[in-house]
Amino acid sequence: MAEAEETLRAIRGGEVDAVMVAGKRGPQVFTLQGAEHAYRMLIESMNEGALTLTADKTILYANQCFARMVKCPLEQVMGNSFRRFLSTEDRGMLRPLLKRPNQSGSKIQVMLKAGDGSQTPAQISIRPLAKNGSNHATIGMVVTDMTEARRTEELLRNLTHHVVQAQEVERGRVALELHDGITQLLCAVLFRSQALTDKLSTRNGAAKKEALKLRQMLGKTAEEVERISRNLRPSVLDELGLVAVLRNTSTEFADRTGVSVKLASVKLASRLPADMELTLYRILQEALRNVEKHARARHVTVGLTQQGGFTQLAIDDDGIGFDLNHHPAKRKGKDGLGLLGMRERATYVGGTLQVKSARRAGTRIEVRVPLPPNAMKASGPILFARRRKQDASQF
C-alpha cells in the first residue's frame, strides 16, 4: 500500500516518465512525454477536468478537478475505464467520436455519473493526441462542469418567460384601449363625415368628392386599427378557441397578402389550456409574418392535429426556403429572434419546435405541445381554404 501511494504521489508530482497498464494483450507501457512538472502544475490548476485516454477508453491521466467532478479519489479514476462515468445512452453517442476523433476537435454534452450516484451535466471536448513515436493511440479530453451554466440558462429562461407574460398582459391592455377607445372614436368621426357628405349638394361636386375620399380613408384607418387590435389580443381566441382563431388569422392573411392559405384542422373535443392556445396562435402569427417578409411563397398549408398525447401545429410554405446552417440571422446577429421566440414559447408549455427548410424547397415549422392528462380524443378533420385575393369568393 505504501508503495502504491508513493507511486501515485510521484505521478501527480510529475516525477514519472511512464505508466504500465494491464490489458487484454498483457501489460502495456505508456510514456508520459511532455509531462514536465510545470505543465503538470498548470493542468492541476485548471478549473476544468483534463483526461488522457487510451483507444479502449482507459484513463491514463486525470487531474484533481475531474476527480472532484465524479466525486472519486484520483487513484480510483486513473487506470479505470472512462465508460464507468457515463450512462448507456451517452456511451453510445460518445463511441463514434472516440473511434474517429476530429482533428479540429469535437464537443458533446453528457451527464457524468459520480461515485455517490449523483449526476453532473458536463461538456466534453475531444481531440486526438500526437503519438510521438508510440504505437498506442491516445485521446485528450477537457471536461467542463455545466451545472452553473445550466442554472444560469434556466434563470434566463424563467426571466424571459416572465417578460413574455408581462408583454401579453400589456398587449391585452393596449388591444382593449384600441378597441374601446380609438376604434370607437374613428367610427364616430366616420359617421360624422358621412353625414357631412350627405349634406353637400351636387353643386359642390369637388367638395363632395373630397368628403367621400375622406370617408374612405377613415374607414380604412378604422379597419387597420381593428386589425392591429385583433393581432395584439384576438378576442375570438378567448371566446371561441384555437381552431376559430387559426381560421380567422388564415383568412385575414390571405385577404391582405394574396397568398392562398389552406387550413386542415381536427375538431378539438375540449379546449386546451389558455397558455397553450396562445402559444400556438403566436407561433402561427410569427410563421405567417416570416412568410410575408421573406418566403416569397404562393401557398401556405396550416395543419392542426392531435395524436399520441400531443397537439401538433405545422405550417408549410412553398417559398424560397433557406439554409438552416447558414441563416443570415446567425451571421448578422440580428433578426433571428423570430425562430428563437417561437422555440422559447414552445418550451414554456413543455413543447418542442422543429424547423425544416432548404433553398428553393420551402419551409416547414412544426410545434408539438403535450395534451393535458384529461384531454379527450379529437373528432374528424375540418378543412378550410382561403385562396388568393382574385379567388377570394371561392372557398
C-alpha positions, -999 to 999 in steps of 0.1 A, spaced: 0 0 0 28 24 9 45 17 -24 12 23 -43 7 56 -25 43 66 -33 37 58 -70 5 79 -71 23 108 -54 51 106 -80 26 105 -109 7 136 -95 41 154 -89 53 148 -125 81 126 -114 71 95 -135 80 91 -172 59 61 -180 28 41 -167 23 4 -173 -14 -6 -177 -26 -42 -177 -47 -51 -208 -61 -80 -228 -27 -84 -246 -7 -82 -214 9 -52 -197 14 -21 -219 37 8 -212 26 43 -220 53 70 -219 43 103 -203 63 125 -227 58 162 -221 46 157 -186 71 181 -171 64 194 -136 54 229 -148 30 215 -173 15 191 -148 10 220 -123 -8 240 -150 -32 211 -157 -38 206 -120 -47 243 -115 -74 242 -142 -110 247 -132 -119 220 -158 -113 183 -159 -84 171 -180 -80 135 -192 -58 113 -213 -74 81 -226 -62 50 -245 -81 38 -275 -101 14 -253 -112 43 -230 -88 35 -202 -79 67 -183 -41 72 -184 -42 105 -166 -68 127 -149 -64 159 -129 -79 166 -95 -107 187 -109 -121 158 -128 -118 136 -97 -138 162 -78 -165 162 -106 -170 125 -103 -165 125 -65 -139 97 -66 -104 96 -53 -79 102 -80 -63 68 -76 -97 52 -84 -100 73 -115 -67 67 -132 -64 32 -147 -102 29 -147 -124 29 -178 -140 63 -187 -172 44 -196 -178 39 -158 -187 76 -155 -212 76 -184 -248 64 -189 -255 38 -216 -270 65 -238 -241 88 -235 -217 60 -242 -235 53 -275 -232 90 -285 -195 92 -275 -183 60 -291 -181 72 -327 -163 104 -316 -137 84 -298 -132 59 -326 -125 87 -352 -118 119 -332 -119 150 -354 -85 166 -357 -102 200 -351 -119 188 -320 -154 176 -312 -178 185 -284 -206 167 -268 -230 172 -238 -233 143 -213 -243 136 -178 -213 124 -157 -221 97 -131 -204 105 -98 -193 79 -73 -221 88 -49 -248 82 -75 -254 118 -84 -251 132 -120 -234 163 -132 -241 179 -166 -208 183 -185 -194 192 -219 -166 171 -232 -141 185 -257 -123 157 -275 -91 159 -295 -66 132 -307 -31 135 -293 1 131 -312 16 96 -308 52 109 -308 65 75 -320 42 54 -298 20 28 -314 -8 34 -289 -34 59 -299 -43 83 -271 -71 109 -268 -72 141 -249 -103 154 -232 -113 186 -214 -144 182 -193 -164 213 -183 -189 213 -155 -221 228 -169 -240 229 -137 -237 267 -133 -242 273 -170 -274 252 -169 -286 271 -138 -279 305 -155 -297 293 -186 -327 283 -166 -328 316 -148 -326 334 -181 -354 312 -195 -376 320 -165 -368 357 -168 -377 356 -205 -409 337 -196 -419 365 -172 -411 391 -198 -433 374 -223 -462 371 -198 -459 408 -190 -458 415 -227 -490 395 -232 -507 414 -204 -496 447 -219 -508 436 -254 -542 428 -240 -544 462 -223 -534 481 -255 -558 460 -276 -587 468 -253 -578 505 -254 -576 505 -292 -609 487 -295 -628 506 -269 -612 540 -274 -595 547 -308 -618 525 -329 -650 539 -314 -637 575 -320 -628 567 -355 -662 552 -361 -679 583 -347 -658 605 -370 -667 582 -399 -704 587 -392 -700 624 -390 -681 625 -422 -709 605 -438 -734 630 -425 -713 659 -439 -711 642 -473 -749 637 -474 -754 674 -467 -733 685 -496 -753 691 -527 -743 681 -562 -734 717 -570 -705 713 -546 -690 685 -567 -654 690 -558 -661 693 -520 -684 662 -521 -657 642 -539 -631 652 -513 -656 643 -485 -661 609 -500 -623 603 -502 -620 614 -465 -647 589 -456 -629 561 -474 -596 569 -457 -613 570 -423 -629 536 -430 -596 521 -439 -580 536 -409 -606 521 -386 -602 487 -402 -564 489 -398 -567 499 -361 -591 470 -356 -567 446 -373 -539 457 -351 -561 453 -320 -570 417 -330 -534 408 -336 -524 422 -302 -550 400 -285 -577 383 -305 -610 382 -285 -620 352 -306 -593 331 -290 -608 336 -256 -644 333 -267 -643 305 -294 -610 288 -290 -579 278 -310 -595 265 -343 -616 296 -347 -586 320 -343 -565 299 -367 -592 301 -393 -596 339 -388 -559 345 -389 -556 325 -421 -584 344 -437 -570 378 -428 -535 368 -440 -548 355 -473 -570 386 -479 -543 411 -471 -513 394 -488 -528 375 -517 -511 342 -506 -535 313 -506 -539 295 -472 -553 261 -466 -562 251 -431 -567 215 -421 -577 210 -385 -592 184 -363 -622 193 -343 -609 195 -307 -631 177 -282 -621 201 -255 -603 234 -250 -565 234 -245 -551 253 -216 -551 291 -223 -513 294 -224 -511 265 -249 -537 281 -272 -519 314 -270 -486 298 -278 -499 280 -309 -516 312 -321 -484 333 -316 -463 307 -334 -487 307 -364 -487 345 -363 -449 347 -364 -446 320 -391 -471 339 -413 -451 371 -407 -420 353 -419 -438 340 -450 -449 376 -458 -415 392 -452 -390 366 -465 -405 334 -482 -420 348 -514 -445 319 -512 -477 314 -532 -493 288 -510 -493 280 -473 -507 250 -456 -516 250 -419 -524 217 -401 -536 211 -366 -537 175 -354 -539 156 -321 -521 122 -318 -502 102 -292 -508 127 -263 -497 157 -283 -513 186 -302 -493 194 -333 -493 226 -354 -475 225 -387 -471 254 -411 -457 246 -446 -450 271 -474 -437 267 -509 -413 297 -507 -376 301 -514 -366 285 -481 -332 290 -465 -301 270 -454 -305 263 -417 -267 261 -412 -261 294 -429 -291 315 -420 -284 353 -424 -297 359 -389 -269 338 -375 -242 357 -394 -255 392 -387 -266 385 -352 -300 401 -357 -335 393 -369 -331 358 -356 -355 364 -327 -385 352 -348 -374 315 -348 -358 318 -313 -390 334 -299 -412 306 -314 -389 279 -299 -389 296 -265 -427 299 -265 -430 262 -273 -406 254 -244 -426 274 -219 -456 250 -223 -434 218 -224 -434 216 -261 -408 213 -289 -404 232 -322 -386 220 -353 -378 240 -384 -371 222 -417 -360 242 -447 -338 242 -478 -331 267 -505 -358 267 -531 -376 239 -513 -399 258 -489 -400 258 -451 -419 237 -425 -424 248 -390 -437 221 -367 -446 226 -330 -458 199 -306 -472 205 -272 -484 178 -247 -521 173 -242 -535 177 -207 -540 144 -189 -578 146 -191 -580 157 -228 -603 136 -249 -597 123 -284 -604 147 -312 -630 143 -338 -625 142 -376 -608 169 -397 -623 203 -406 -610 216 -439 -608 253 -447 -592 271 -476 -587 307 -483 -575 315 -518 -556 344 -532 -574 377 -535 -586 372 -570 -603 339 -559 -615 352 -525 -651 345 -532 -645 308 -539 -638 289 -507 
